[in-house]
Amino acid sequence: MQAKIFLERIFAPYMDGICSAWGVTPEEALRILIKEEATFDKIAKHNPQALKELLNQTEIKVIVGIASPLGNMSDEWIKKKSDILFEVMMDIRPELARGIADTPGGTEWFYQSLVGLRDILFGKPQLNI
């Protein structure tokens, strides 16, 4: 259930916003993001105002509050759960799932995006070595 909420309320609207801004299909947007290794945290770092607006949305605040235990999960846990999220995505947004699966590096990009999203939403400290 949490996977479906996450995909429907955060990931899918995020992708829809990118598609709208760029004037491309979800598949094209994913290919660009994957090729450029543009994960959520990297995009947020370069667009702090957009991130601030996103995090100030009431719906996002509610979702982040409900999902707050995810902030303590390890990268390994996220990697395991990314398979579940991907299966749920196949059910609710198959075009996004196909775009990830069919693009070289797509599954790694998806995992890194989830880790980055956790770090952005829950403020997990990062080491830049």
C-alpha positions in Angstrom: 0.0 0.0 0.0 2.8 2.5 0.9 4.5 1.7 -2.4 1.3 2.6 -4.3 0.9 5.8 -2.4 4.5 6.8 -3.0 4.3 6.1 -6.7 0.9 7.8 -7.2 1.5 10.8 -5.0 5.2 11.5 -5.4 7.0 9.7 -8.2 4.3 9.9 -10.9 3.5 13.6 -10.4 7.2 14.3 -10.4 7.5 12.6 -13.8 4.4 14.3 -15.1 5.8 17.6 -14.1 9.1 16.9 -16.0 7.2 15.7 -19.0 5.0 18.8 -19.0 8.0 21.2 -18.6 10.0 19.5 -21.3 7.2 18.7 -23.7 8.1 15.0 -23.9 6.6 11.6 -23.2 7.3 9.8 -19.9 9.5 7.3 -21.8 11.5 10.2 -23.4 11.9 12.0 -20.0 13.1 8.8 -18.4 15.7 8.2 -21.1 17.0 11.7 -20.7 17.1 11.5 -16.9 18.8 8.1 -16.9 21.3 9.1 -19.6 22.2 12.2 -17.6 22.1 10.3 -14.3 19.8 13.0 -13.1 18.4 11.5 -9.9 15.9 13.4 -7.7 18.5 14.6 -5.2 20.7 15.9 -8.0 17.8 17.8 -9.6 16.7 19.1 -6.2 20.2 20.4 -5.5 20.2 22.5 -8.6 16.6 23.7 -8.1 16.3 24.6 -4.5 13.3 26.9 -5.0 11.3 24.2 -6.8 12.2 21.7 -4.0 11.1 24.2 -1.4 7.8 24.6 -3.2 7.3 20.9 -3.4 8.1 20.3 0.3 5.7 23.0 1.3 2.7 21.4 -0.4 0.2 20.2 2.2 -0.1 16.8 0.4 3.6 16.2 0.4 3.9 17.2 4.1 1.2 14.6 4.9 2.9 11.9 2.8 6.3 12.7 4.3 4.8 12.5 7.8 3.2 9.1 7.1 6.4 7.8 5.5 8.8 9.2 8.1 10.0 5.7 9.3 11.5 5.3 5.8 14.0 8.0 6.7 15.8 5.5 8.9 16.1 2.8 6.3 19.4 1.7 4.9 20.4 1.9 1.2 20.4 -1.9 1.2 16.8 -1.9 2.4 15.8 0.5 -0.3 17.5 -1.6 -2.9 15.4 -4.6 -1.8 12.2 -2.6 -1.8 12.9 -1.0 -5.1 11.9 -4.3 -6.7 8.5 -4.1 -5.0 8.0 -0.5 -6.1 8.9 -1.5 -9.6 6.3 -4.3 -9.6 3.6 -1.8 -8.3 4.7 0.7 -11.0 4.1 -2.0 -13.6 0.5 -2.1 -12.4 -0.3 1.6 -12.2 2.2 3.3 -14.6 3.4 0.6 -17.0 4.9 3.2 -19.4 7.2 4.4 -16.7 8.2 0.9 -15.7 9.0 0.0 -19.3 11.0 3.1 -19.7 13.1 2.3 -16.7 13.5 -1.4 -17.6 14.2 -0.8 -21.3 16.9 1.9 -20.8 20.4 0.8 -20.1 21.2 1.8 -16.5 17.5 2.4 -15.7 17.2 0.1 -12.8 20.3 1.5 -11.1 18.9 5.1 -11.8 15.6 4.1 -10.2 17.4 2.8 -7.1 19.6 5.9 -6.8 16.6 8.1 -7.3 14.8 6.4 -4.4 17.9 6.8 -2.2 18.2 10.4 -3.2 14.5 11.0 -2.5 14.9 9.5 1.0 17.8 11.8 1.6 15.9 14.9 0.4 12.6 14.2 2.1 14.1 13.0 5.4 17.3 14.9 5.6 19.6 11.9 5.8 23.2 13.2 6.0 25.5 12.6 3.1 29.2 12.2 3.0 30.8 13.7 -0.1 34.2 12.0 -0.3 
